[in-house]
Amino acid sequence: MQFTAEDVKRLREATGAGFADCRAALADSASYEQAVKVIEEKGQKRADKVKGQDRETRQGYIGHYIHHAGNLGVLVELNCSTDFVARNDEFRQLAKDLAMQVAGLNPKYISFSEIPEAELEAYRKELANDPEVKKRPVDKRPMIIEGKLKKQLGSQILLEQTFVKDDTKTIGAMVDDLIRKTGENIVVRRFVRFALGE
């Protein structure tokens, strides 16, 4: 694809990718939209690689939200590997957005891995007895049960929830976006929600 410096600039602003990556994506793509997809795929691979490195995440920021009436408050610990990223405005804004998310949608868990196995088994047994599941072929039932389980419990999982300010993104996707931009692993460590009378 033929491209101009303005196209590279526009792609950098849209994706947060580096100059060389944007130029290469535009050169290898048939359209601007395809270049965006190339950058996103490359960035997701990079984010997955960073998450898999098990680097320590001891730096970070405590995001907070206090409802205007003073009857609800949330603290969220968001961790990263370096204090350089921890001081980044975008990192701190994510921590604050997560606190607002927890205040508004009240998740029980950060990720699926935190759900106790006994609770998951109880849900699986309940779903196995669902008449809609029983209509399906026996070999397909476990896959259907897992899909329904994820759908049913997704609203209780912070990383699976749709962001309250932008329903086109999930919280997990927002964390992955920042991992791609910073090149560091970012972990939602814990949260606590206080509401009067609870």
C-alpha positions in Angstrom: 0.0 0.0 0.0 1.2 3.5 -0.8 1.2 5.6 2.4 2.3 9.0 3.6 3.9 10.3 6.8 0.4 11.5 7.8 -0.9 7.9 7.5 1.9 6.7 9.8 1.1 9.4 12.3 -2.6 8.6 12.2 -1.8 4.8 12.8 0.5 5.6 15.7 -2.1 7.8 17.4 -4.8 5.1 16.9 -2.7 2.1 18.1 0.0 3.5 20.3 2.6 1.4 18.3 6.0 2.6 17.4 7.0 4.4 14.2 8.8 1.4 12.6 6.0 -1.0 13.4 3.4 1.4 11.9 5.5 1.9 8.8 6.0 -1.8 8.3 2.3 -2.6 8.9 1.2 0.0 6.3 3.8 -1.3 3.8 2.6 -4.9 4.2 -1.1 -4.2 4.2 -3.6 -3.5 1.4 -5.5 -0.9 3.4 -5.3 1.3 6.5 -7.9 -1.0 8.3 -5.8 -4.0 7.6 -2.7 -2.3 9.0 -4.6 -1.6 12.2 -5.5 -5.3 12.5 -1.8 -6.2 11.8 -0.7 -3.9 14.6 -3.3 -5.2 17.0 -2.4 -8.8 16.4 1.3 -8.1 16.8 0.5 -6.2 19.9 -1.6 -9.0 21.4 1.1 -11.5 20.8 3.6 -9.2 22.5 1.1 -8.7 25.5 0.6 -12.5 25.8 4.4 -13.0 25.7 4.9 -10.4 28.4 2.2 -11.9 30.6 3.9 -15.3 30.3 7.3 -14.1 31.5 6.4 -14.2 35.2 8.3 -10.9 35.8 7.8 -9.5 39.3 5.1 -6.9 39.6 5.8 -5.1 42.8 5.4 -1.5 41.7 2.0 0.0 41.0 -0.7 2.3 42.1 -3.8 2.2 44.4 -6.7 3.5 42.4 -9.7 4.8 44.4 -13.2 5.9 43.9 -15.6 7.5 46.4 -19.2 8.0 45.4 -20.3 11.6 45.6 -22.8 10.8 48.4 -20.0 9.3 50.4 -21.8 6.0 50.9 -19.6 3.9 48.6 -15.8 3.6 48.3 -13.4 1.3 46.4 -9.7 0.7 46.4 -8.0 -1.2 43.6 -4.3 -2.3 43.6 -2.9 -2.3 40.1 0.7 -3.6 39.8 3.5 -3.4 37.2 7.2 -4.1 37.1 8.8 -0.6 37.2 8.1 2.6 39.0 8.5 4.3 35.6 5.2 2.7 34.4 3.6 3.1 37.9 4.0 6.9 37.5 2.6 6.9 34.0 -0.7 8.9 33.8 -2.3 6.3 31.6 -1.5 3.6 34.2 -2.9 5.6 37.0 -6.0 6.4 35.0 -6.6 2.7 34.4 -6.4 2.1 38.2 -9.0 4.8 38.8 -11.2 3.5 36.0 -11.0 0.0 37.6 -12.1 1.4 40.9 -15.1 3.1 39.3 -15.9 -0.2 37.5 -15.8 -2.1 40.8 -18.0 0.5 42.4 -20.6 0.4 39.6 -20.8 -3.3 38.8 -19.6 -5.0 42.1 -17.7 -8.0 40.7 -16.8 -10.8 43.1 -13.6 -12.0 41.4 -10.8 -10.6 39.3 -10.5 -13.6 37.0 -12.0 -17.1 36.5 -9.0 -18.7 38.2 -10.2 -17.1 41.5 -13.6 -18.9 41.6 -13.5 -21.8 44.0 -13.6 -25.2 42.3 -16.6 -26.3 44.5 -18.6 -23.4 43.2 -17.7 -24.1 39.6 -18.7 -27.8 40.1 -22.1 -26.8 41.6 -22.7 -24.6 38.5 -21.6 -27.4 36.1 -24.0 -29.9 37.8 -26.9 -27.4 37.6 -26.2 -26.7 33.9 -25.8 -30.5 33.1 -29.4 -30.9 34.3 -30.7 -28.0 32.1 -33.2 -29.4 29.5 -31.6 -27.3 26.8 -28.2 -28.9 27.4 -29.7 -32.4 27.6 -31.1 -32.0 24.0 -27.6 -31.7 22.7 -25.3 -34.6 21.6 -23.5 -36.1 24.6 -20.0 -35.4 23.2 -20.9 -31.6 22.8 -22.3 -31.2 26.3 -19.1 -30.4 28.2 -18.2 -27.6 25.7 -21.8 -26.2 25.9 -21.7 -26.3 29.7 -18.3 -24.5 29.8 -19.6 -21.8 27.4 -22.8 -21.3 29.5 -20.7 -21.2 32.6 -18.4 -18.5 31.3 -21.4 -16.5 30.1 -23.3 -16.9 33.4 -20.3 -16.0 35.6 -18.8 -13.4 33.3 -20.7 -10.5 35.0 -19.1 -11.5 38.4 -15.5 -11.4 36.9 -13.8 -8.0 36.7 -11.6 -8.8 33.7 -14.6 -10.2 31.7 -16.9 -7.2 32.4 -17.7 -4.6 29.8 -16.2 -1.2 30.7 -18.8 1.1 32.1 -17.5 4.1 30.1 -17.2 2.3 26.8 -19.2 -0.8 26.1 -17.0 -1.8 23.1 -14.1 -2.8 25.5 -13.7 -5.3 28.3 -11.6 -4.7 31.3 -9.3 -7.5 30.3 -8.8 -5.9 26.9 -8.0 -2.5 28.5 -5.3 -4.1 30.7 -3.9 -5.9 27.6 -3.8 -2.6 25.7 -1.7 -1.0 28.4 0.6 -4.0 28.5 1.1 -3.6 24.7 1.9 0.1 25.1 4.2 -0.2 28.1 5.8 -3.5 27.3 5.4 -4.5 31.0 3.2 -7.0 32.7 0.2 -5.3 34.4 -1.8 -7.2 37.0 -4.9 -6.4 38.9 -3.8 -7.7 42.3 -6.9 -7.1 44.5 -9.8 -4.8 45.2 -12.0 -4.0 48.1 -15.5 -2.3 48.0 -17.0 -0.6 51.0 -20.7 0.3 51.0 -22.7 1.6 53.9 -24.9 -1.0 55.6 -23.2 -4.0 53.9 
